[in-house]
């Protein structure tokens, strides 16, 4: 079996992956049972959305639409991202939260970028009738709009002041998840329906001198670049802006119990204020191990979140001023990734956790899990617009993945979206796993599904970049490339890593048994 991209290249896949692809794409992607197509799909019969804009491949322009729909809960819900269990129930609303979307089309091809203000959102959920995962949202839009499901990238902002769509922090009712799915579909379809002729631009700025980021591990690399993609209408005014930046959405801190988009609220607000009648969204990049450095803003809280977001907006507008016009075709590619579920604590919470308390609500049945729940199936995607490369990672991507893509893939700009389509925790390079779990055993230790997930994602993205026609220096990757030897530090981390299975994970279990309040 061969998988084909929109650029016409092909490659042979192992028989095991072929079988997995057939299973998952029947249920997840509603594609053909025996062939997974990476080309533009045929329009769906009776599609409910009619294109109001047309841009040919030779026009130098695109059709772009942007929209947002509010997803603020009407009742108190548990917030996600700190501690374990139901320890942070919302007490009000500081700022509304949204599903925000930009749709971009050219010729017969379209791509959608959508950001949901939540801690994370799963590809699929548990339950006999749970049609609110990313796979369900994409399937609904594909049916209505006649675009391939792989062309729809839905990512969470990883908002720690947003609802817990995951379940391990108390979760949210199914009715709310249904509401989020409906509003996300509405936002995407509105953006597609309202597309208009536009010029597309991309720019970036290095934020290192602004000291906006810090790593939980000293001396490890950070992705300090802020990237911005935006569209200008016929009047030359930007009306759709995507900000891609690698800061955790945690400026409000764990003591906040008011629902809010956190620092992205002031970031998108400032950009939209500078460009009236525009829509902006934040899609987080390599947030693994990376936190906002709030020392220049003061302590965590509303003022820090507002100041941080305003700084991000200012830098985004500076990047816009030096941006370059984009020209070229749109292409998309997607791969089914099957990963061993090696973390017994995480696997246990998926099957034995208590709903409404600590149950990880991701689907634990075929086609999303396999081999008696010993393997997790998810999707990794990539997009090409002109010479721009976009990577969609189903977890909290570590900076090493982004830096590897920049070093090996010859593209004009490199965007990376963490928590895209799925929320499978952290994906550190294998050599970092032990140290990361040791630094924060009550969080990272729980949310690493296996030690090689990050390397597998990175290899997949490198292969996809080549599939999309980008020059790639080489696609082999173990996670150790580019690592600098640090003598005694490496030796200490190696000892921590070797002790991880026997010490760290039992510690997680012990502290879970002692009570949830100990994590708060």
Secondary structure, DSSP 8 states (H G I E B T S, - for coil): -EEEETTS-EEE--HHHHHHHHHHHHHTS---SS--EES-----TT-S--------TTSS-EEEEEEEEE---SS--BB-SSSSSS--B--EESS--EEEEEEEEETTEEEEEEEE-SS---SSBSSSS-TTSHHHHHHHHHHHH---GGGEEEEE--BTTSB-SSSTTS---HHHHHHHHHHHHHHHHHHHHT-EEEEEEEEEEE-GGGT-EEESSTT-----EEEEEEEE-TTS-EEEEEEEE---B-TT-TT--EE--THHHHHHHHHHHHSTT-EEEEEE-S-BTEEE--TTT-SSSHHHHHHHHHHHHHHHHHHHHT-EEE-S-EEEEEEEEEEE---HHHHHHHHHS-TTTT---B--STTTEETTTTEEEEEEEEEEETTEEEEE-SSEEBHHHHHHHHHHEE-SEEEEESSBS---BEE--GGGHHHHHHHTTTTTTTSB--TTHHHHHHHHHHHHHHHTT-EES-----S-TT----THHHHHHHHHHHHIIIIIHHHHHHHHHH-GGGG-
